[in-house]
Every structure is written in C-alpha cells, then in structure tokens.
C-alpha cells in the first residue's frame, strides 16, 4: 500500500497499535512541498496525488470513448461494444428512466461523462500502485456537487422562471393552510441548500471509510502477525483474509457510489424540470 | 485502555441505518419474489433508498472523526 508506506515503521514501535485515521489521507505534494496559510489551515502549494489522479481519470475516460468511437462499424468490435454498452446503460437506465423520454438527451453527455469519471476515480482506490480513491479528499467532491447544483437550478430556472422554480421546489403539491409555514422553509432547505452537501458527503465519506477499513485490516493484520503474542498470530492471518473480502466489497461500493451520485443528479434534474402541479 | 468514546457512539449510531437498509432490501426481495418482471423498476428505487439510509451511517463516521 503506497499511502501507508511512510507510516509503516512508526506503527510497530512504542506502546501498542496506532490505528489509522484521517491523517493517513493527507498526502504531501509530489513536487516541492511549499505551504501557505489559508483560513487558519496549512495548505500545500504543490500538486498532490489526488490532483494528478483527477487529470489521469479524465484522460482515461476520454481515451476510452475516443478509441471506442473511432472505428465505428455495423458489426461492432470489442472496444466499440464495450463503449456502446457502457454509454447505453447510463443513457437508458439513468437518463431515460429518471428524466423521462421527452428531454433526457440534453443531459446524457453530462451524465455519461460524470458516471465514468467518478467510476474511474473510485476504482483508483483498488488499482495496485495507485491505491488511493481520489474522492476520499472532500475538496475533490465539492466541485462535482457544486457543478450539479448549478446545473439543476439552471435548467429549472430556465424552464419555469425564477419565481415559478422557487414555487416548484419549495411548495409541496396539494397542501394548503398554515402547515405551509412549516413546510416551505423545510423544503427550501432540503431541496436547495442541503442537497449538494449530502451529495458530496455521501461520496466522500464512503470512499474515506472504505479505504480506512482496508488500511485497518492490512496494518492490523501485520501488527498482530509480527508483533502480537503467539496465540493471536493466527488472528492476523484472519485479518488478511478479511482484507481480501473487504477489498471485493469495496469494488462493489465504488461502483454503487458512482451510480448513486449520477442517479441522484438525474433525479434532481428531473425534479427541476417537472411540470407545475 | 485508551480510545475515543466517539467510536462507541458511532457503533450505536450505525444500528439505525443498519435496520433501515435491512428493511429496504427485505421489501425489495419481497417485491421481486411476488412480481419478478418488476425487478428493473424496483432495483433503482431500492438502491436509491439504500444510498439515502446509508448516508446516515456515513455522516456518522465522518462526525465520529471530526468531533
């Protein structure tokens, strides 16, 4: 595991086992490590590993779809088939089913790009020698959530006008009377304020917690096996077996979180485009 | 023995989403068993509900580290 290589030795020294924490995700920059103060926090000035991974993921996704679309043929080759089925799956099961067949095509490029970008970035957590999910750094996710917030509000305001859109998002259908005084602020908060926060926190915390679990099993197993008493050494082997099981579970979660992120994006867009009741 | 009481609290907090996710998938399996042709429709709803319930546990683990 590359990210824990630096902290590998100190764990074995001193009293007992130091469990991994969020600090393990704070990687120093690749180049020169100049720092600056911002909002009371020490920030790195240089390029860090997650930044490189973002660019790498964008290049990988672009290259994949470019290569898949370059040699188009009536009878698709392997590459074209993979590209088409990936695209078709996002278009049909996320775009058409959620947004509706009337105006989903406008959003398909965004949804497909977003899904595969997040998927590749999540899989970086399981690819050997990279072993770091980009979105376990919260700053990387906030920009994606902000983008989705801008998009669904923009299409909603464009369709309904500003007042109409606020009414659509804040006033629940079929409710009259004083209860509206309670519901309107709640709906406003949940539909326009909290959405990007939960959207980003879900992806970020899933990636962080999953990777933390992997580090814990790997290092805990190592500690039990090499530094534990004789009787607990087999438990270290058990921890490594569990590590492999959790790594496969993590693959599932990485896929699922990319799917859920894009699914929620599509649902927000379809909610903003819905006809007024 | 040292450690943070936050983690005990997080363990307790994870019970709620655990029950919720169990209920969601129980309903999903029930629905598919009764009407197998509705599986594709039910699947996205079930995964959405799963993600929303799971978000609570995830927010909990984030707070357990932060607070």
Interface residues (C-beta under 8 A of the other chain):
Chain A: X21 X22 X93 X97 X98 X198 X201 X202 X204 X205 X206 X208 X209 X256 X257 X259 X260 X263 X264 X267
Chain B: X40 X44 X47 X48 X51 X54 X55 X58 X59 X61 X62 X65
